[in-house]
Amino acid sequence: MKHANSIEQSDCYSSSITRQTFLRLVLNGTATLSFAAAGLRFGIAEAMAQAPATVEANVIEVAHGVFVHQGRHGVYAPDNGGDICNTGFIIGDDAVAVVDTGGTALLGAALKARISTLTDRPVRYVINTHMHPDHVLGNAAFKADGCQFVGHEKLAPALLARAERYLAYNKAAVGEKAFAGTEIVLPTVGVADHHEIDLGGRTLALLARATAHTDNDLTVRDEKTGTLFTGDLIFSGHVPTLDGSIRGWLKLLAELEPAAAERIVPGHGPAAMNWPAASAPVKRYLEVVAAGVRAAIASGRTMRDAIETVGESERANWQLFDEFHRRNVSAAFAELEWE
Ligand SMILES: [Zn+2]
């Protein structure tokens, strides 16, 4: 982990706001577009002027009017700029809704810029699938636009409790320039159960879920195309990360699987996946961890011992196993020893 003192002093705020800033966007690796981003808010625009690397917002249209930007598998690091989860947007006849905004204000701004190349309709809604920083810290790019920020009713308290740590830790990990303009932007609309958003000619159905990946998971279904944004209830390639309840997550997957969906958009993995096939690897991983932890508890083994041994059979199936698996076993042990 890089420390803040190893990062060179930022001069993000030293040049003029009127400076012509160009953001290069590459669509599907083929067409290249460049345009002025000087109208973006102070801080973000300045950061772009100083950013050492190009900020890209490649998107794939996974269904008519539904676009997904695929993040890379990784943890916040200088080489990925915090672009480590999937984000997306849905274009209606009257308005656009964004679903997750990426891990920094710059990434949110790149997504916003990409939207403006596809439609003149305003972004009226920014929906967050849960509190994790890679999904919410791009919200800052949309703050000046007067849109509604929508999340699970438990998102705000969960994010507030972690805000200081999320900002400090990820700024140090990704670098000060890449993190410029990034701040916590909380939901203005909290969803307790379900909520509908009318974008004009298409409705989004939002459901606040019981504790699973986190205690504030929210799914977003575009009724027009049957596209379900699962957030981090589904991982593919990237090992699942447990920050809620392993029992709750398995229960929720069992409830979700019979639901019809033309496709799902996972929080980490391809831009779109078949349903319910996408659920199987996550379910298998969680079942292996839960069974291993329960067996360890039943035989009187310690948490430390369980962390060393449980779930090793899953290692070859996932990226970032070393980064997250032991933490998952630890969280599962703490939960299951009290059942
Ligand atoms: Zn997450």
Residues whose N, C-alpha, C, O or C-beta is under 5 A from the ligand:
A	BS01	ZN	H132 D232
